[in-house]
């Protein structure tokens, strides 16, 4: 069942026959219904699925941060896409099925961050500076 938000000429979400309507990267998209496959996945497919699964599940709790602060979106890639790509390429170690994340190479934010607002700096007697 699909929902037509703006009437028959507007966008829709859900399945209508062999077509699926979705919202993707702030665009309304209509695509064909995915076909079920009958063959077993190859070893390369299984390896790629395990890589994507490991990195995606690792990044999922960080998504609110990476969506706001991981680089600048470019050429149709969101910040989440950039973060996933970086970690697949740089922070993933091992080979299927013994994959792991190299935590020394994990980056949560990339690019410019907002400055500190309402900060107080106080010089202490021992020559240190306290920032609060």
C-alpha positions in Angstrom: 0.0 0.0 0.0 1.3 3.5 -0.9 0.4 6.9 0.6 -0.1 9.8 -1.8 0.6 12.9 0.2 -0.3 15.5 -2.4 -3.0 13.8 -4.4 -2.6 11.8 -7.6 0.0 14.2 -9.1 2.1 14.4 -6.0 4.8 12.2 -4.5 4.0 8.9 -2.9 5.7 6.5 -0.4 5.2 2.8 -0.4 4.6 0.1 -3.0 2.2 0.3 -5.9 2.3 -2.8 -8.1 5.9 -3.2 -9.2 6.9 0.4 -8.3 8.2 1.7 -5.0 8.1 5.4 -4.0 10.6 6.7 -1.5 12.2 9.9 -0.2 16.0 9.8 -0.8 18.4 12.7 -0.2 15.6 15.2 -0.1 14.2 14.0 -3.4 11.1 12.0 -4.2 12.2 8.9 -6.1 10.2 6.2 -7.8 12.0 2.9 -8.5 11.2 -0.6 -9.5 10.5 -3.2 -6.8 13.6 -5.2 -6.0 13.8 -8.7 -7.4 14.4 -11.7 -5.2 17.4 -13.6 -6.2 17.6 -17.4 -6.4 21.3 -17.9 -6.3 23.6 -18.1 -3.4 25.9 -15.0 -2.8 29.5 -15.4 -3.9 32.4 -15.3 -1.4 33.2 -11.7 -2.6 29.6 -10.7 -2.0 29.6 -12.2 1.5 32.9 -10.4 2.3 31.5 -7.1 1.1 28.3 -7.6 3.1 30.3 -8.3 6.3 32.5 -5.2 5.8 29.4 -2.9 5.2 27.6 -4.5 8.1 30.5 -4.1 10.6 31.2 -0.5 9.7 27.5 0.5 9.5 26.7 -1.0 12.9 29.8 0.7 14.4 28.8 4.1 13.0 25.1 3.9 13.7 25.3 5.3 17.3 27.6 8.1 16.0 25.2 9.1 13.2 23.7 12.2 14.9 27.3 13.6 15.2 28.6 12.5 11.8 25.5 13.8 10.0 26.4 17.3 11.3 30.2 17.4 11.5 31.8 15.0 9.1 33.3 17.0 6.3 31.3 18.8 3.6 28.7 17.1 1.5 29.8 16.8 -2.1 28.5 15.5 -5.4 25.4 13.8 -4.0 27.2 12.2 -1.1 25.9 13.0 2.4 28.2 13.3 5.4 27.1 9.8 6.5 28.2 8.5 3.1 31.6 10.2 3.5 32.0 8.8 7.0 31.1 5.3 5.8 33.5 5.5 2.9 36.4 6.8 5.1 36.0 4.1 7.6 35.6 1.3 5.0 38.8 2.4 3.4 41.0 3.4 6.4 39.7 2.0 9.7 38.7 -1.5 8.7 41.3 -4.2 9.2 41.6 -7.9 8.6 39.8 -10.0 6.0 36.5 -11.8 5.9 35.5 -13.3 8.3 38.0 -11.9 10.7 37.3 -8.2 10.3 37.8 -5.5 13.0 37.9 -1.7 13.4 41.2 -0.1 14.1 40.1 2.4 16.7 43.2 4.6 16.3 42.1 5.4 12.7 38.4 6.2 13.6 37.4 9.8 12.9 34.1 11.1 14.3 34.3 14.6 13.0 36.1 16.1 10.1 36.3 19.7 8.9 35.4 22.9 10.7 33.7 22.7 14.1 31.7 25.5 15.8 33.7 27.6 18.2 33.4 27.8 21.9 30.7 30.2 23.1 30.5 31.7 26.6 33.9 30.5 27.6 35.8 31.8 30.6 39.6 31.7 30.9 41.1 32.3 34.3 44.9 32.5 35.1 45.8 30.4 38.1 48.6 31.0 40.6 50.8 28.1 39.4 51.0 29.5 35.9 48.2 27.3 34.5 45.1 28.5 32.6 41.7 27.2 33.4 39.1 27.1 30.7 35.4 26.7 31.6 
